Amino acid sequence: MQKKIPMRQCLGCRQMKPKKELIRVVRSPEGEISLDFKGKANGRGAYLCRDGACLTKAMKARALERAFSAQIPREVYDRLMAEVEDGG
């Protein structure tokens, strides 16, 4: 029997993709926003493709701000952009 693959929706392109292919951004219970590469960090998660176009679209639509109901620090976007440019 084949194991079920967890799917998540990208905030940029709004497509469902396997969780492992996406970058998780997490807001901790204390309100701190960071990148979660292991997918195990405590808090609310939102997912983005490893694609610059998706990140740009999510930034323009303020998708992360809406997902977390909070301001997103510039450093988080900078780290996301570096991660996308590195190709994961």
Residue frames as a rotation matrix with the C-alpha (Angstrom) as fourth column:
MET 1
0.577 0.817 0.000 0.00
0.817 -0.577 0.000 0.00
0.000 0.000 -1.000 0.00
GLN 2
-0.194 -0.669 0.717 1.36
0.649 -0.636 -0.418 3.40
0.736 0.385 0.558 -1.00
LYS 3
-0.394 -0.045 -0.918 2.01
0.851 -0.396 -0.345 5.97
-0.348 -0.917 0.194 1.72
LYS 4
0.661 0.706 0.254 -0.13
0.749 -0.639 -0.175 9.13
0.039 0.306 -0.951 1.57
ILE 5
-0.493 -0.822 0.286 1.83
0.814 -0.552 -0.180 12.23
0.306 0.145 0.941 0.50
PRO 6
0.080 0.531 -0.843 0.88
0.737 -0.601 -0.309 15.35
-0.671 -0.597 -0.440 2.51
MET 7
-0.194 -0.041 0.980 -0.14
0.864 -0.481 0.150 18.18
0.465 0.876 0.129 0.18
ARG 8
-0.105 0.129 -0.986 -0.05
0.637 -0.753 -0.166 21.91
-0.764 -0.646 -0.003 0.93
GLN 9
0.668 0.423 0.612 -1.14
0.742 -0.441 -0.506 25.00
0.056 0.792 -0.608 -1.02
CYS 10
-0.511 -0.855 0.089 1.42
0.859 -0.512 0.002 27.56
0.044 0.078 0.996 -2.15
LEU 11
0.105 0.544 -0.833 0.45
0.558 -0.725 -0.404 31.12
-0.823 -0.422 -0.379 -1.17
GLY 12
-0.576 -0.408 -0.708 1.86
-0.295 -0.704 0.646 32.47
-0.762 0.581 0.285 -4.46
CYS 13
-0.858 0.173 -0.483 0.44
-0.456 0.176 0.873 30.26
0.236 0.969 -0.072 -7.21
ARG 14
-0.111 0.860 0.497 -2.35
-0.944 0.066 -0.324 28.70
-0.312 -0.505 0.805 -5.05
GLN 15
0.240 0.148 -0.959 -1.51
-0.613 0.789 -0.031 25.20
0.753 0.596 0.280 -6.36
MET 16
0.817 0.046 0.575 -1.48
-0.492 0.576 0.653 22.09
-0.301 -0.816 0.493 -4.19
LYS 17
0.277 -0.807 -0.521 1.99
-0.543 0.316 -0.778 20.52
0.793 0.499 -0.351 -4.07
PRO 18
0.479 -0.176 -0.860 3.75
0.590 0.790 0.167 17.90
0.650 -0.587 0.483 -1.94
LYS 19
0.996 0.001 -0.088 4.78
0.073 -0.573 0.816 19.41
-0.049 -0.819 -0.571 1.40
LYS 20
0.375 -0.926 0.043 8.45
0.633 0.289 0.718 18.41
-0.678 -0.242 0.694 0.88
GLU 21
-0.078 -0.388 0.918 8.72
0.969 -0.246 -0.021 20.60
0.235 0.888 0.395 -2.26
LEU 22
0.563 0.444 0.697 7.63
0.322 -0.894 0.310 23.77
0.761 0.050 -0.647 -0.46
ILE 23
-0.705 -0.702 0.100 9.28
0.248 -0.376 -0.893 26.21
0.664 -0.604 0.440 1.95
ARG 24
0.297 0.810 -0.506 7.45
0.819 0.056 0.571 26.55
0.491 -0.584 -0.647 5.28
VAL 25
-0.598 -0.306 0.741 7.21
-0.132 -0.874 -0.468 29.94
0.791 -0.378 0.482 6.95
VAL 26
-0.035 0.557 -0.830 6.05
0.787 0.528 0.321 29.68
0.616 -0.642 -0.457 10.56
ARG 27
-0.076 0.080 0.994 4.67
-0.502 -0.864 0.031 32.07
0.861 -0.497 0.106 13.17
SER 28
-0.720 -0.276 -0.637 5.54
0.353 0.645 -0.678 30.80
0.598 -0.713 -0.367 16.63
PRO 29
0.255 0.845 -0.470 3.10
0.880 -0.001 0.476 31.10
0.402 -0.534 -0.744 19.55
GLU 30
-0.092 -0.375 -0.922 5.25
0.734 -0.651 0.192 34.05
-0.673 -0.659 0.335 20.73
GLY 31
0.797 0.501 -0.338 4.59
0.131 -0.690 -0.712 35.82
-0.590 0.523 -0.616 17.40
GLU 32
-0.134 -0.926 -0.354 8.08
-0.478 -0.252 0.841 35.36
-0.868 0.282 -0.408 15.92
ILE 33
0.895 0.432 -0.110 8.11
-0.273 0.337 -0.901 34.68
-0.352 0.837 0.420 12.16
SER 34
-0.158 -0.987 0.007 10.84
-0.708 0.118 0.697 32.49
-0.689 0.106 -0.717 10.69
LEU 35
0.145 0.108 -0.983 11.61
-0.861 0.504 -0.072 29.86
0.488 0.857 0.167 8.05
ASP 36
0.225 0.017 0.974 11.17
-0.684 0.715 0.145 26.22
-0.694 -0.699 0.172 9.04
PHE 37
-0.192 -0.407 -0.893 13.21
-0.954 0.292 0.072 23.80
0.231 0.866 -0.444 6.96
LYS 38
-0.982 -0.174 0.077 12.43
-0.189 0.935 -0.299 20.67
-0.020 -0.308 -0.951 8.98
GLY 39
-0.374 0.918 -0.128 8.66
-0.289 0.016 0.957 21.24
0.881 0.395 0.259 8.97
LYS 40
-0.107 0.272 -0.956 8.44
0.740 0.665 0.107 20.51
0.665 -0.696 -0.273 12.69
ALA 41
-0.934 -0.315 0.167 8.55
0.142 -0.760 -0.635 23.97
0.326 -0.569 0.755 14.27
ASN 42
-0.380 0.803 -0.458 5.75
0.863 0.131 -0.487 24.80
-0.331 -0.581 -0.744 16.65
GLY 43
-0.510 0.284 -0.812 3.24
-0.113 -0.958 -0.263 27.36
-0.853 -0.042 0.521 15.38
ARG 44
0.604 0.796 0.038 1.11
0.043 0.016 -0.999 28.30
-0.796 0.605 -0.025 12.38
GLY 45
-0.465 -0.829 0.310 2.66
0.315 0.172 0.933 27.44
-0.827 0.532 0.181 9.03
ALA 46
0.715 0.538 -0.446 2.27
-0.292 -0.351 -0.890 28.84
-0.636 0.766 -0.094 5.52
TYR 47
0.103 -0.649 0.754 3.90
0.525 0.679 0.513 27.42
-0.845 0.342 0.411 2.41
LEU 48
0.559 -0.028 -0.829 5.60
-0.611 -0.690 -0.388 28.83
-0.561 0.723 -0.403 -0.69
CYS 49
0.932 -0.278 0.234 7.07
0.363 0.667 -0.651 27.21
0.025 0.691 0.723 -3.81
ARG 50
0.096 -0.963 -0.250 10.80
0.438 -0.185 0.880 27.41
-0.894 -0.194 0.404 -4.39
ASP 51
-0.064 0.014 0.998 10.03
0.985 -0.161 0.065 29.75
0.161 0.987 -0.003 -7.31
GLY 52
-0.858 -0.387 -0.339 10.84
0.447 -0.887 -0.118 33.45
-0.254 -0.253 0.933 -7.50
ALA 53
-0.710 0.651 0.270 7.62
-0.105 -0.478 0.872 34.22
0.697 0.591 0.407 -9.37
CYS 54
0.168 0.783 -0.599 5.52
0.600 0.401 0.692 32.65
0.782 -0.476 -0.403 -6.60
LEU 55
-0.244 -0.347 -0.906 7.39
0.950 -0.274 -0.150 34.58
-0.196 -0.897 0.396 -3.92
THR 56
-0.989 -0.128 0.070 6.98
0.143 -0.945 0.293 37.85
0.029 0.300 0.954 -5.83
LYS 57
-0.356 0.932 0.066 3.26
0.026 -0.061 0.998 37.20
0.934 0.357 -0.003 -6.30
ALA 58
0.221 0.405 -0.887 2.83
0.858 0.352 0.374 36.36
0.464 -0.844 -0.270 -2.58
MET 59
-0.611 -0.511 -0.605 4.72
0.733 -0.654 -0.188 39.52
-0.299 -0.558 0.774 -1.57
LYS 60
-0.925 0.274 0.263 2.63
-0.059 -0.787 0.615 41.70
0.376 0.553 0.744 -3.88
ALA 61
-0.024 0.987 -0.162 -0.63
0.022 0.162 0.987 40.18
0.999 0.021 -0.025 -2.61
ARG 62
-0.396 -0.240 0.886 0.62
-0.829 -0.322 -0.458 40.39
0.395 -0.916 -0.072 1.01
ALA 63
0.322 0.567 -0.758 -0.34
-0.307 0.820 0.483 36.71
0.896 0.077 0.438 1.34
LEU 64
-0.386 -0.530 -0.755 1.97
0.555 0.521 -0.649 36.01
0.737 -0.669 0.093 4.30
GLU 65
-0.931 0.088 0.354 0.64
-0.296 -0.749 -0.592 39.03
0.214 -0.656 0.723 6.20
ARG 66
-0.032 0.999 -0.008 -2.91
-0.893 -0.025 0.449 37.77
0.449 0.022 0.893 5.69
ALA 67
0.192 0.064 -0.979 -2.03
0.033 0.997 0.072 34.17
0.981 -0.047 0.189 6.59
PHE 68
-0.431 -0.490 -0.758 -0.46
0.751 0.271 -0.603 35.23
0.501 -0.828 0.251 9.90
SER 69
0.700 0.689 0.188 -2.48
0.520 -0.672 0.528 38.41
0.490 -0.272 -0.828 10.62
ALA 70
0.591 -0.597 -0.543 0.86
0.389 -0.379 0.840 40.10
-0.707 -0.708 0.008 11.34
GLN 71
0.752 -0.463 -0.470 3.54
-0.650 -0.642 -0.408 42.27
-0.113 0.612 -0.783 9.75
ILE 72
0.839 -0.526 0.141 6.30
0.542 0.831 -0.128 40.25
-0.050 0.183 0.982 8.09
PRO 73
0.461 -0.741 -0.488 9.84
-0.100 -0.590 0.801 41.52
-0.882 -0.320 -0.346 8.81
ARG 74
0.661 -0.268 -0.701 11.95
-0.749 -0.288 -0.597 42.40
-0.042 0.919 -0.391 5.76
GLU 75
-0.383 -0.891 0.245 14.57
-0.877 0.434 0.207 39.84
-0.291 -0.136 -0.947 6.88
VAL 76
-0.060 0.446 0.893 12.08
-0.045 0.892 -0.449 36.99
-0.997 -0.067 -0.033 6.39
TYR 77
0.909 0.403 -0.107 11.49
-0.091 -0.059 -0.994 38.05
-0.407 0.913 -0.016 2.77
ASP 78
0.323 -0.876 -0.359 15.25
-0.946 -0.282 -0.162 38.44
0.041 0.392 -0.919 2.26
ARG 79
-0.487 -0.489 0.724 15.89
-0.583 0.799 0.148 34.90
-0.651 -0.350 -0.674 3.57
LEU 80
0.373 0.707 0.600 13.07
0.128 0.601 -0.789 33.53
-0.919 0.371 0.134 1.40
MET 81
0.878 -0.078 -0.472 14.52
-0.464 -0.378 -0.801 35.24
-0.116 0.923 -0.368 -1.68
ALA 82
-0.142 -0.990 0.003 17.99
-0.984 0.142 0.108 33.84
-0.107 0.012 -0.994 -0.90
GLU 83
-0.326 0.089 0.941 16.50
-0.251 0.952 -0.177 30.36
-0.911 -0.294 -0.288 -0.44
VAL 84
0.737 0.654 0.170 14.64
0.048 0.201 -0.978 30.57
-0.674 0.729 0.117 -3.77
GLU 85
0.655 -0.549 -0.519 17.76
-0.754 -0.421 -0.504 31.80
0.058 0.722 -0.690 -5.60
ASP 86
-0.381 -0.809 0.447 19.84
-0.837 0.508 0.206 28.96
-0.394 -0.296 -0.870 -4.10
GLY 87
-0.185 0.413 -0.892 17.29
-0.690 0.592 0.417 26.50
0.700 0.692 0.175 -5.45
GLY 88
0.832 0.554 0.019 16.63
-0.372 0.532 0.761 24.99
0.412 -0.640 0.649 -2.04
